[in-house]
Amino acid sequence: MPLLIVGASAGQLLPKAGAWMDAVKSVFGVMLLAVAVWMLARILPGPVTLALWAALAFVSGYCLMSLGGREVKSGADAVRRGLGALAIVYGVLMLIGALAGRSDPLQPLAGLTAGGAQGRPWHTWSSRASRLWATSSANCRRRRPPGSR
């Protein structure tokens, strides 16, 4: 019955096309590209699929950040740009994971170790770096060179 009422109104009850329609078209376009990547994941190797996800996230984030002018006019602009920045960072992380041979888009950096840490896990290297930083900053406060006791 509602469809008959909308049809009989000759389009007067429907919203007018405008800028919101362009945004809806863009969102559905990205969703269709995501479905295409999801379908290609069945036949392509994992790292190639992860690289495609990375490209989609990066390009979508860039488009979100570059929409509109340079100034932030409202809270919606700030949220849109923030989501765009997050999408760009996530796309770069997925690209790093794809280049390392990973295939999971939800954990693109799983199992990676720091290259300069002789195969030790990242948290071991970062805890040693934080201890070195704390020691050097304490030595700077006491105005002694780092090597002296």
N, C-alpha and C positions, 0 to 999 in steps of 0.2 A: 503494500500500500504506500509506504513512504516514497518508493521509487516512482510510482505513478504520479504522486503529487509533485515531485521535483521535475518530472518530465512534462507535466501539464503546465508548469509555471514558465516554460520556455527559457529556462536559465536564469530567471530573475532571483531565485533563491540560492544560486551558487555564487561563491566568491569570485571576484574579478581577478583576472590574471595580472601579475605585477612582479615586483622584485622578489616576493616570497616564492613565486613559481620558479624563478631561476635557481634559488637556493634548494628547492625541492628536487629540481632536475639534477643539480650537482650531487646531492646526497645519494640519489638513486643511481647516478652514473658510477660513483665510487663503489656502491654496493654491488652493482653488476660486474665491475672489474674484480672485486673481491671474490665473487662467485666463480669468475673465470679462473682466477689463481687457484681457488679451492679445487676446481675440477681438473686443472692441469697438474695438481699435486699427485694425482693418481698415476700419471704416466712419466713425470719428470723426477730426476733425483732430488733428494731432500735439500741439499745446499742450493740448488737452482731455484727450487720453490721458495726457500727462505729469502733468497735474493729478490725474487719477484714480490714477496710480501714487504721486503725492505723498501723497494722502489715505490710501491703503492703507498706505504706509510709516509715516506719522505716527500713525495710529490703532493699528497693530500695535505700534509702539514705545511708545506711551502705555500700552497694555495690558500689555506686558512690564514696564514700569517700575512700574506700579501694582499688579501682582499681589503678594499677600502683604502682610505688615505693613510698618511703617516701618523696623524694624531689619533689618540684614543678618545672617542666622543662619549662613550657610555660603558657601563659595566659589561654589556654583552660583547663589545669590541675587545675588552680586556680578556674575557673568558675565551673568546674565539682565538685570540692570539696566543693565549697560554696553552690551549689545546693543540694549536698548530706547532708550538715549540716542543711540546711533549711528543707529538707525532714525529717530528724531525729527529729528536734524540732517540726515540725508539727505533726509527728506521735506520739510523746509523748503527745502533747496537745490533740490530738484526743483520745488517750488512757485514759487520765484523764477525758475527757468528757464522754467516754463510761463507765468508772467506776462510774461516777456520775449519770448515767442513761440518758444521752443526746443521741440524734440520728441524729443530723444534722452535716454532715462532713464539711460544710462551716462555721458553727458557733459552734464548739464543746464545748466552754466554756460559751455559752449564758445562763444567769440566775444563774450562780454560785455566791455564796457569800463567803467571807472569813470565815473560820471556827472559828477563834479566835476572831472575831469581833461581837459576839452575834447576828448574823443574819443581821447585817448591810451590805449594798453593799460594794464591794471592794473599790470603789473610796472614800467612806467616811472614811474607815479605813486608806487608803493610804494617804489621805490629813491630817489626824491627825498625822500619823507617820511622814510625812514630816515637819509638824509644830514642833513636838517634836525634830526632828533632827536639825532643824534650831535653836531652842532655846538652845539645848545642845551645838551646835557648837559655838553659840554666847557666851555662858557662858565659854566655853573653851578659847576663845580668850581673855576674860576679866579675866581669871584665877580664876573663882569662882566655887564652887561646884554647881551641877545642882539644888539642893533644896534651896539654899540661895537666898535672894533677894538683 
